[in-house]
Amino acid sequence: MSLTLNSTEELLGYTVAKDLLAGQVILVTGAGSGLGREIARACAAHGATVILLGRTIKKLEMVYDSIVAAGHPEPAIYPMNLEGAAWNNYEELAATLQTEFGRLDGLVNNAVHFESLKPMAETTPPDWMKHLHINLNASLFMTQVCLGLLNASDNGSVIFMSDSAGAQAKPFWGPYAVAKAGLDCLSQLWAGELRNTGLRMNSLDPGPVKSKLHELAYPAAASNSFRQPQEVLPAILYLLGRDSEHVSGKRLVIEAPTQQV
Ligand SMILES: NC(=O)c1ccc[n+]([C@@H]2O[C@H](COP(=O)([O-])OP(=O)(O)OC[C@H]3O[C@@H](n4cnc5c(N)ncnc54)[C@H](OP(=O)(O)O)[C@@H]3O)[C@@H](O)[C@H]2O)c1
């Protein structure tokens, strides 16, 4: 039976069945640290074989080890730096996944580049290009190259990690915000094109979550103004599992915690 979850309370309160992702194959980008690491571990804990894609092999190996030590399905490591990756590198990835797995049930476009808050007037061409490339272009290329694999699944789900900085055009968030707004648009227009297929695409704003990105943006944030990565995982697992099989073209939002004084 499918479930419609919209509000922050509903998304965070989703009860994740232990075997929600049993037998599924899920690719997570930026899986070596931050939210991506926790998404990868949670997918494995719920039965998925996870492809850990990232740029720092040591970090990916640590995630691999923690999944294996926990007795979850053995993941795969795929080192890839999205900054320098060319189209043929994406094609090589897809060919490898085709050979090893034959399909993909989930793709979480999670990897992100963020340096600091900065006025637009001080944003240099290299800043702009790097943020747009890693945060928008790479998600487009990753999804395009994985389409055949995703179409081979009967539960194909793509998640684009969004941010209110883009949807609300927050001052000083510069090219990061523009890229995130672009991902929301990309997700929705693509979902529209896929309306009569089983493949779905959604974007999810996880709200403020403790991570390197969050520390760079809010070095003095009060501890009650953000969540731990584990707290937002139910929303991501919901979008990957069959309970959301009717959900596509949505932008789901986890609101910031209400701060108690
Ligand atoms: N944290 C928040 O408050 C928040 C709020 C809204 C939305 N989000 C979104 O949630 C997602 C996860 O964010 P996060 O907070 O976990 O960020 P994070 O802590 O900065 O982690 C980013 C991840 O992306 C990887 N990465 C960076 N550049 C890469 C590249 N060139 N190639 C491959 N991988 C690369 C990093 O790898 P390394 O570890 O090797 O550097 C890291 O694993 C992002 O899409 C972000 O926009 C986060």
The ligand as an SDF file (V2000), in Angstrom:
LIG
                    3D

 48 52  0  0  0  0  0  0  0  0999 V2000
   23.8090   19.9270    5.6680 N   0  0  0  0  0  0  0  0  0  0  0  0
   22.7780   20.7140    5.4600 C   0  0  0  0  0  0  0  0  0  0  0  0
   22.3940   21.4950    6.3450 O   0  0  0  0  0  0  0  0  0  0  0  0
   22.0320   20.6480    4.1410 C   0  0  0  0  0  0  0  0  0  0  0  0
   20.9010   21.4680    3.9840 C   0  0  0  0  0  0  0  0  0  0  0  0
   20.1970   21.4150    2.7960 C   0  0  0  0  0  0  0  0  0  0  0  0
   20.6180   20.5620    1.7770 C   0  0  0  0  0  0  0  0  0  0  0  0
   21.7180   19.7910    1.9560 N   0  0  0  0  0  0  0  0  0  0  0  0
   22.1280   18.9270    0.8500 C   0  0  0  0  0  0  0  0  0  0  0  0
   22.3760   17.6240    1.3290 O   0  0  0  0  0  0  0  0  0  0  0  0
   23.4130   17.0140    0.5460 C   0  0  0  0  0  0  0  0  0  0  0  0
   24.5140   16.4990    1.4660 C   0  0  0  0  0  0  0  0  0  0  0  0
   25.1180   17.6290    2.0990 O   0  0  0  0  0  0  0  0  0  0  0  0
   26.1250   17.4770    3.3290 P   0  0  0  0  0  0  0  0  0  0  0  0
   25.6990   18.4780    4.3160 O   0  0  0  0  0  0  0  0  0  0  0  0
   26.2700   16.0680    3.7330 O   0  0  0  0  0  0  0  0  0  0  0  0
   27.4750   17.9800    2.6400 O   0  0  0  0  0  0  0  0  0  0  0  0
   28.9980   17.6440    3.0070 P   0  0  0  0  0  0  0  0  0  0  0  0
   29.1410   17.2700    4.4330 O   0  0  0  0  0  0  0  0  0  0  0  0
   29.7890   18.8100    2.5170 O   0  0  0  0  0  0  0  0  0  0  0  0
   29.3150   16.3460    2.1270 O   0  0  0  0  0  0  0  0  0  0  0  0
   29.4340   16.4740    0.7330 C   0  0  0  0  0  0  0  0  0  0  0  0
   29.8180   15.1460    0.1100 C   0  0  0  0  0  0  0  0  0  0  0  0
   30.0240   15.3640   -1.2870 O   0  0  0  0  0  0  0  0  0  0  0  0
   31.3050   14.8430   -1.6340 C   0  0  0  0  0  0  0  0  0  0  0  0
   31.9180   15.6100   -2.7120 N   0  0  0  0  0  0  0  0  0  0  0  0
   32.2680   16.9110   -2.7030 C   0  0  0  0  0  0  0  0  0  0  0  0
   32.8520   17.2490   -3.8620 N   0  0  0  0  0  0  0  0  0  0  0  0
   32.8610   16.1270   -4.6370 C   0  0  0  0  0  0  0  0  0  0  0  0
   33.3700   15.8220   -5.9170 C   0  0  0  0  0  0  0  0  0  0  0  0
   33.9950   16.7440   -6.6560 N   0  0  0  0  0  0  0  0  0  0  0  0
   33.2230   14.5740   -6.3860 N   0  0  0  0  0  0  0  0  0  0  0  0
   32.6230   13.6140   -5.6490 C   0  0  0  0  0  0  0  0  0  0  0  0
   32.1360   13.8330   -4.4070 N   0  0  0  0  0  0  0  0  0  0  0  0
   32.2670   15.0730   -3.9110 C   0  0  0  0  0  0  0  0  0  0  0  0
   32.1380   14.9590   -0.3550 C   0  0  0  0  0  0  0  0  0  0  0  0
   33.2460   14.1010   -0.4130 O   0  0  0  0  0  0  0  0  0  0  0  0
   34.5420   14.3190    0.5380 P   0  0  0  0  0  0  0  0  0  0  0  0
   34.1210   13.8680    1.9130 O   0  0  0  0  0  0  0  0  0  0  0  0
   35.5610   13.4400   -0.0570 O   0  0  0  0  0  0  0  0  0  0  0  0
   34.8650   15.7760    0.5130 O   0  0  0  0  0  0  0  0  0  0  0  0
   31.1080   14.5720    0.6820 C   0  0  0  0  0  0  0  0  0  0  0  0
   31.0030   13.1710    0.7880 O   0  0  0  0  0  0  0  0  0  0  0  0
   23.9140   18.0910   -0.4260 C   0  0  0  0  0  0  0  0  0  0  0  0
   23.3530   17.9080   -1.6980 O   0  0  0  0  0  0  0  0  0  0  0  0
   23.4230   19.3920    0.2030 C   0  0  0  0  0  0  0  0  0  0  0  0
   23.2090   20.4130   -0.7370 O   0  0  0  0  0  0  0  0  0  0  0  0
   22.4460   19.8140    3.1130 C   0  0  0  0  0  0  0  0  0  0  0  0
  1  2  1  0
  2  3  2  0
  2  4  1  0
  4  5  1  0
  4 48  2  0
  5  6  2  0
  6  7  1  0
  7  8  2  0
  8  9  1  0
  8 48  1  0
  9 10  1  0
  9 46  1  0
 10 11  1  0
 11 12  1  0
 11 44  1  0
 12 13  1  0
 13 14  1  0
 14 15  2  0
 14 16  1  0
 14 17  1  0
 17 18  1  0
 18 19  2  0
 18 20  1  0
 18 21  1  0
 21 22  1  0
 22 23  1  0
 23 24  1  0
 23 42  1  0
 24 25  1  0
 25 26  1  0
 25 36  1  0
 26 27  1  0
 26 35  1  0
 27 28  2  0
 28 29  1  0
 29 30  1  0
 29 35  2  0
 30 31  1  0
 30 32  2  0
 32 33  1  0
 33 34  2  0
 34 35  1  0
 36 37  1  0
 36 42  1  0
 37 38  1  0
 38 39  2  0
 38 40  1  0
 38 41  1  0
 42 43  1  0
 44 45  1  0
 44 46  1  0
 46 47  1  0
M  CHG  2   8   1  16  -1
M  END
$$$$
